[in-house]
């Protein structure tokens, strides 16, 4: 892991070098494993602490509370949080509007310095932040590290992007004029993240907002408010002025809904399910009294991602790619492979190898670094098990199919592979968001592409084939926002794989890419006559 040099070098130098992704931690090295075990124990000693709302830089208590629990040990409280209700929308909006007055006029260099400092602090406390993810959402060590590394990448990448945008090239110059185009902030944004990348997505949407000069009302998911509280503490430690990010955990249906509806909310940055995303889109489209603008919505939603394995594919690589894409973080990634579409000529062989591979997956407490931890909550476990029952009727269970009772008291489910799932059946069409893989037999490559494209989603997809022609066809015909060839369909990397999907997967807003900050700004063109 890279050591932190930042305090001894001028911060702006960081922006002048090329962007480099934060290296991932190699936990097979005893030194790193030891650090992680120590961080787990340090965080364990802090579980159950109480966290306040932060509005305008001030701590606020509420009567209602949110209990964030450890999915691997539901009797263990990770953090006790205040619960913002409808009454907290107005104070949060007032604080964010007030902070916008000065923050929107703060120089881009100062705003980017804040992000750089946050990135530096995160590097210093990487293991500790990973440990919070282990307890709050049941990520294993490597999954937690991926989430935190991505958060650090967003600090660095969006800083560079903000600086790039501030130096926009001159447009065509009219004779006798000085013509310029600049990107100015929008106003107050509602940032509404999911629980599954509780650091990277929550922080990414927040950092993109504030580096662009906006101020934010941040409503984290009720399943992962503690990691968001820790992030807000980092922002404060790094020098963020009060009111720039207002931290308000609360129920989606009351607080979240009311923030989206508020006439002074200028935009909504949301990542979550298709159902909630569509509701937000509808509510944001309504023009309410006192509202001066058309609200902008940046909506990233669900997926039903497929990996196509062609008859000529490297079978070992394909089996490995499917297994890690389907079962990494218990299949709870929007990019997870939930459909494997396998050519009939290799179908039997593929299933045999996949079964052997999946049965090697360990399920248990992620604090001890089992490969698969628990699913996020009881409701989710129930819904996943219902989908497994649907799959049992439509197909054939190859492995798994039940709760993983031996793993412990948590919400554990066995990694489950169900073969012979027919196209258009529910398990083939609907997002399960758990460790359940549907395997579908295709007659040929045409048929495989047809099945892959035949859902309402379009987030990620992968193809395993050695054929150049088939690769070319996938690039043209596989309709997803993030396509991968001969590799897994999870693990998008900031800068290399700008992330966002088509169709009901969202507005294709490409986080971690060069277009992203445009969504958090508005272009102002100035034509000045030279006198
Ligand atoms: P969710 O839609 O249940 O919740 C997302 C957020 O919306 C939460 O903070 C929730 O409290 C809030 N919310 C709920 N109802 C609301 C309302 N009426 N108004 C305002 N806010 C409301 O999703 P989740 O269970 O947290 O996350 C899982 C989903 O997220 C999956 O569908 C997954 O595919 C998707 N996801 C998509 C991406 C992507 O980039 N496309 C990335 C990660 C997760």
Boltz pocket constraint, residues with backbone or C-beta under 6 A from the ligand:
constraints:
  - pocket:
      binder: B
      contacts: [[A, 192], [A, 193], [A, 194], [A, 195], [A, 196], [A, 197], [A, 201], [A, 219], [A, 220], [A, 221], [A, 222], [A, 250], [A, 251], [A, 252], [A, 253], [A, 255], [A, 256], [A, 257], [A, 258], [A, 260], [A, 271], [A, 272], [A, 273], [A, 274], [A, 276], [A, 277], [A, 279], [A, 280], [A, 300], [A, 301], [A, 302], [A, 303], [A, 333], [A, 334], [A, 335], [A, 431], [A, 433], [A, 459], [A, 499], [A, 500], [A, 501], [A, 505], [A, 506]]
      max_distance: 6.0
